[in-house]
Amino acid sequence: MSDDKLDIFKDDIKGKIKTNLSGFFRAWLVSLLVILQFLGILFISLWLQSYTVYVYFFLELMSIIIIVVLVNDTRSASYKMAWICIALVLPITGQIMYALWGRADSKKKIEKNVLVKIQHGVNYLKQDESILEELEDTYPRNKRMVNYLISENYPVYKNNQLNYYPMGENVFEAIFKDLSEAKDFILIDFFIVAEGVLWDKMHEILLDRIKNGVKVMFLYDDFGAMLRTPKHFKRMLEAEGFQVRVFNPIHKYTDKLYMNYRSHQKIIVIDGNIGYTGGMNLADEYVNIINRFGKWKDNAVRVIGDAVWGLTVTFLQMWEVCEDGEFLDYEPFRPTMKFEESDVYCSTISDGPANNPNNPIESIYKQMIQYSERYLYITTPYLIIEDDMKDALKIAAKSGIDVRIITPNIPDKKNVKMLTNYNYGELLKYGVKIYEYTPGFIHAKTIINESCGIVGTINMDYRSFYLHYECGLWMSNPEIIQTIKEDLLKTMQESNEITYEEWKNRPVTLKIYQLFLNMFSTLM
């Protein structure tokens, strides 16, 4: 960070964590509605206990039906196995949970509507074929991955300038500077929005831009903001001149628990010329002006160039998903400047549950593992991965690739931390090196090898690969990859390397609890 810090990053500034009672009430109310669904069916089951034989036969029949459906499901093996275990171990509640959370057909109508709007945005994404020829000459090793990106409607762009930010404080200094110079429009999308010092500063800048005629389109996830913003947050912003949309209000689909599907994306676009993405959210802990879980390490990238259009389209797709109405014209959001030529190639990748069972981001991660030749470095706050991803990492390590993963030492979710620790075992056994960030919580989501990398919102867990709408910037350029690598190596020096012997000698009670938790891994 520069010596000339913004006021909010001065040492004497204290952040805050403010929770909102109306948000708690909404969360409680939705939870109550879900619980009532469970209790209602349980009550009926108990009321029929005099017909024990028939009830038992019915439960067995339902379990068999669920197993047959899951075995023939196109979703991942780990997902299917988890639901089979739940349905068998919890014969009543497990079947209710599957009916609410597990069935694919319960969400098809919703997802079809989402896909229509996403496809509308895809129509604005065109691949320049000449770029492919240049990229093949410059970085021939990335040809297969680039072909896959294009097949999934992620065009690859050149003529980009990239800045990598190793901490949240760094990136928000740059964001505030760029926002204050916006001329035409600002697009903002965050998962978490929280009242505090960081939000106050951004709010101040955005109000100033609105007064100067800049259009501000503000999108946030309902679940991510409801506990830390006022009840009428959306109305307040609209009264100030913001255009606001809220992704998936949690009360909307309580019968199907579609509320479990969230938009975890983080995108800022300024005038179509500058774009940001990364792990950061709009809350004071992300820039270390409050201390929640020790030192909070996040990262992000700033891009100026042709690839900003990919971030713009991703934002506008989610903007359209949030409300019904006529399709949006994307053309007014095109870049307003001519970019300098460069051989920095980038592609915005994004997907979500409407894509299931096709999950391109997960496939891209697997390809990055499989195509590594010298090293593969990963940072993730959660490491809850399926067998095929685990096998890919093991094979890479056994093949002589230097595979390293950094996870937090201080967790934000204790049960998820226990599952993350449980997943260390096989990886350590086959040569993967695992580091825990001892200063605190690492929230950065990064994967790099010697030829390309991704910085974005994607965790190495089932929720990111299957349940959340995510995004990231895929990039190919030796200088930017080296910059990220140096940051990760520095982070490893601040971390504790976990050994296989240390993992094997963890307490017996923890081992037993982890075995139980693992059964619910796809739900966490």
N, C-alpha and C positions, 0 to 999 in steps of 0.2 A: 504494500500500500504506500502511496506517496506520503511525504512528510506533512503536506498541506491537507490534513484530514477534513472531511466534512464535519459539521458540528455534531452530528449524531454519533460519530465515531470517536469523539474525544473521550479520554479516559474517565472524565468525571460525569459522563452521561450514563444514566441508569435506565435500562429498559424495563418492560413489565410484561407479565402474563395476565391478561384480563379475561376471565370467563364470564359468559353472559347467561343469566338465569333463564331467559326466554329460550336460548339454545338448548340448555339442559332440559327444559320442559318439553321442547319439541322432540328431542332424542328419547326422553322418557316415554312420551305419548306413543311414539312409533314402536318403541320396544314393547310397550304394554299391548298394543294391537297385535303384535307378532306372538307374544306370550299367550294372549287370549285364544289365538288360533290353536296353539299347542294344547292349552288346557281344555278347550272345548272338545277336541278329539279324544283327549285322555279321559275326560269325564264320560263321554259316550262309551269308551272302552270299558271303564270300570262299571258303568251302569249295566253293561252286558256280561258282567263276570259270572252270572248264573249260567250263562251259556259258554262255559269255559272251553269245552271241546271245540265248539264251533268258532269261537274267537281264536283259539290256538291254530285251528286249521286255516282260518282266514289270514292270520299273520304269516304263517308258513307259506301260503300261496302268494301273498304279496311280496315276501322276501324272494321267492323264486322268480317272480315276474321282474322285480327290480334287478336281480342278478342277470337274468337273460337280456334285459334291455341294456344294462351296462356292458356286458360282454360284447354286444354288437354295436355299442356306441363308437363313434369315430374319434372321441376325445382321448386324451393321453391315458396310458396304462396306469400311471400313478393316481390319476384322478378317479378312474374307475375302481381301482383297488381300495382306495380310501372310502368310497361310498359303499362298497360291498361290506367292508369291515363295520362301518357305522350301522348299516341296516341289520347286520347279524348280531352285533354286540348290544345294540339298543333297538330291540325288535319293534317297539311302538314309536318312541320319539325319533328313532333313526329313520323310520319310514316317513314320518311327518316332515322331518328335516329334508329328506330327499325330495318329497313332493313340493316343498317350498323353494329349495335352493338348487337341487341337483338336476331336475328335468330340463332337457334342452328345448322341448316344444313349448314350455310355458312362456318363453321369451321371444319366440320366433316373430310374432307380429311386431313387437317393439323393435327388434333388431332389423327387420325388413325395412321399416320406416327410416331407421338410422342409416342403413346402407344406401338407400335411395339418395339421401342428402349427401352422404360422403361421396357417392359416385358423381354427383353433380360437380363437386369440387375437383374430382379427378379429371374431368373434361378440360380443366384449365392447366393441366400438367402435360407438357410435351417434351420429349427427349430430342435434343439436338444431336443428330447422328454423327456430325463431324467431331463432336466432343469425345465420342466413344473411340474413334480412331486415334485421336491425340492421346487419350488416356492409355490406350493399349500400348502405344509407343513409349509413353513416359513411365507408366507403372504396370507393366504386363502381368505381374503377379495378381493384380486385382481384377483381371478380366472376368473370371467366373462370378465373383461376388457382385460386380457391377451389373452383369447380365441378369442376375437374380433380382437385384434392386429394381431394375427397369421393369422386369416382368411383374413386379408387385406394385407398379405405378409410383415408384420413387425415382424420378429423374435425377441424373447426376449432372451437376453444374460445375463450371470452372470460373475463373476470374473472381476469386474470393480472397478477402483478407481476414485472417482469424486472429483473435486474441483469446488466450486461455487464462482463466482466473482460478487460482488454487483455493480461495476462501470466499465466503459469502460477502465479507466486508469489501473485498476488491471489486467484485462484480457490481454491487449496488452503487459504489462510487461512480463507476462508469455508466450505469443505467441512469442515474439521476442527472448526470451531465448531458447525456443524449436526449433524455426526455425534455429537459429544459430548453432544448434547441429544436424541438419538433415544429414543423410548419403546417402540415396537412392533416395527418391522422396518427393515432397511437392505438395499437392493439395490445391488450394485456390479458393473459390467461394464467391463473394460479389455482392450485389445489387448496392451499391454506391461505386464508386472509385473516389477520389478527390485529385488533387495535393495539397500538403501541407507538414507540418512537419511530420505527421504520415506516409504518403505515402513515403516520402523521406527516412525515417528510414527503413521501410519494404523493399523498393526497394534496398537499400544498402545491407541489409542482404541477400536478394534473389540473387543479383548479385554475392555476395561472394560464396553462395552455388553452383550456376551454374558453377563458375570457378573451384569449387572442385568436379565437376562431378555429382552433384545432379540434377535430372530431376525436373523442376518446371512447373506444368500445372496450368495455370491461366485463370479462367473463370469469366466473369462479365456480368452484364445486360447492354444492350446498352442504354436504357433510363436512368438508374441510373448513368451512367458515362459520357454521351455525353456532358453535360454542364460544367463539371469540369475536363475534361482531354483534351489534345491536339487532333487535328483532326486525326493525324496518330498515335494515342496511341498504337494501336494493332501492327502496323508495327514496331514501335520503340522498343517495348518489344521483338518481334520476332527477330529483328536484334541483340538483346542482349543475345539471347539464350533461351528465354522463349518459351514454347508452349502455345498459346493463342487461346481461342475461345470466341465469343461474342454471348450472348443469344438474339435472336429475334431482329435483327436490325429494327428500327422503320419504315424505309421506305419500308420494304419488303411486307407488306400486307395492304397498305393504303386503298385498295378498301373494305376490310372486317374489318378493325380496329382490326385485330388480335394483333396489336401493343399494345392494351390495356392489353394483357396478359403478365405479367412480371415474371422473376425469382427473387423472394425476398429472396432466400435462402442465408445463410451465413455458410460456412463450411471451416474449415482448417483441413487437415490430414497430419501428418508427419510420414513418413516411415511405414504407416499402423498401428502404435502403439499408437499414440496420436491424439486425435480429439478434435475440438472445434466447438461449435455452440452457437448462442445467437442473440441478437438484434443488435449488433454493426456493423458498416460499416467502410470503410477505408476513414474517413474524420476527420479533426481536432476537430470538435465540439463534436464528440463521446467520446473524451477523455478530454474534457474541457480545451484544450489549446487555444481555442477561445470561445467566448460567443455569442451564437446566440439567444437562448431562455432561458436565465438564466442558472442555473446549469443543465447539461444534465445527467440524470441517465439512464444507461443501465445495462444489466446483461448478463452473459454468463456462460457456464459450460465447463470444460476440463475433458475429459474422457481418461483414460488409461485402456485398457482391450478389451475383446471380442466384446463389442458394437461398437468399432471404425469401425469395418467392415461395419456396417449399414451406417455410415456416408460416408465411402469410396464408397460403391455401389451407394448411392444417388448422390454423386458428379459425378461418372462415367456415370450414366444414363443421367444426364443433359449435360455432355460433349458430349455424343453421339447424343443427341437431337439437338445440335447446328450445326452439319454438316452431310451431307450425306457421305456414304462410307461403308466400311466393318465393321462388328461388332468388337468391342474391346474385347481383351482377358483380363478379370479382374484378372486372377490368379497372375500375377506379383505384384499386389498391396496388396497381403495378408500380414498380420502382420509378422514381422521378429523377434519377441520375445515371450517368454512364459510368460503368465500373472499369477500373484498370485491369489490364490483362495480367493473368497469373496462372501458374500451374497448380493452384490449390483446389483440389476437387472435393466437392461436398454434396451430400444428399440428405434431405430431411426424411427420416423414417418415422412412421406412426402406425399404430393399430390399436385394437381394443376388442371387447367381447363380441361385437357384431361381426368380427372376422372369423370367430370360432367355427369349425375346428382348425381353420388355416390361420396360423399365427406367425406372420413373417418376421417379426422382431426376434422371436425365439429362434427361428431358423437362421437369421443373420448372426446371432450370437454363436450358434453351433458352428457355422461356417468360419467365423473368426478363430474359434478354437482349433478347428480341423486344418485350416490353412496356415496356422502359425508354423514358422520354421526355426526360430531362435528363442523367442520369449512370448509370454502372454501374461499381462498384468491386469488385474480386476480389482475395483473397489466397489463394495456393496454393503449397505447397512444390514441386509438380511440375506442369508444364504440357505434357502430352502428349495432345493432343486430336485428335479425328477431323475430317474435312473439313467435315461439316455443322455442328459446333460452331464451327469456325474461321470458316466462312462467316457464321454468325450474328453473331459478334463483329465481323467486317469490315463487314457490312451496317449494324450498329448505329453503328459509327464513321463510315462514309460518310454516314449519315443525320443526322449532327450530334450524336450522343450522346457524352458525355465518358466514354470507355471507358478504364479504368486497371486494370492488373494488377500485383500485387506478388509477386515470387518471391525466393528466397534468393540472396545473393551467395556465401555459404559453403555448399556442398552437404553432405548426408549421404551421397549416392550419386553418384559422379562421372559415371558413364555416363548416369544419369537427368538430371543437370544438363546434360550435353551435348545430350541430346534436347530438354530444356526450351529451351535456347538456340536449337536448330535451329527450334523452333516460333515463335520471335519474328518471323522474317523477314516472312512474308506479313501478319501482324498489324500490325507496324510500318509496312509499306508503305502500308497502308490507313488509318492514323491512330490505331490503338490505342496507348496510352501504356503502356510497360512499365518498372517500377522494380525494381531489385535491392536488397534490404535489406542495406546494407553492414555494420551491426554484427555480422551473423552469419547465423543460420538462422531463417527464418520458417516455422513449422509450422502457423500458423493457417489455418483453412479457412473462408472468408467470401465471401459474395456479397450485395451490396445494390444496390438502385436507390432512387429517390425514394419508393417506396410500400411496399416490403417488403424482407425480407432473410432470409438463412439463416446460422446459425452451427452448425457440427457437425463431423463426422469426414470429410467428403467432399473428396477431392482432385480437381483437374481433370485426371484421367488415366483411361486405360482400366481400370486395375486397380480404381479406386474405383467406376466406373460399371458394371462388368461382373463382376468377380471377387471383390469383397469385400462382406460385409454391412456396411452403413453406416447412419448415422442423423444427423439434424439437426433443429434447431428452426426452422421457418418462422414469421416474426413480422411483424405489421403494426401499426405505431404510430409516429407521427412522432418522438416523443421518443427512443425506443430506436434508431431508424434514425439519427437525428442524432448520438447518442452514439457509435455504431459508426463513422459517417462521420468524425467528428472524430478518432477514434483512427487510422483509416486515413490521413487527411490528415497527421497527425503522423508516422506511419510513413513516408510518402512523403518527408517532409522529411529523414528519416534515411537515405534510399535514393538510389541513383544511377540517374538516368533513362537508359535505353539508347536510342540513336538508330539509325535505319535505316542511316546511313552507317557507323557503328561496327560494326553487325552485318555489313554486306557486306564489311568489311575484315578480318574475322577470318582467322586463318592458313589457308592452303590445306589443310594436313594435317588441320586440324580439320574443314574442310568435307567432305573425303573420308570421314573417320571417321564424321561425323554421317550422311552418306548411307547408309553401311553399317548403322549402329545403327538408323536409322529403319525398316529392314526388319523389325526385331524389336521395334518399339515396343509392340505389343499384348501382348508377353510380359514386359515389364519393369515 
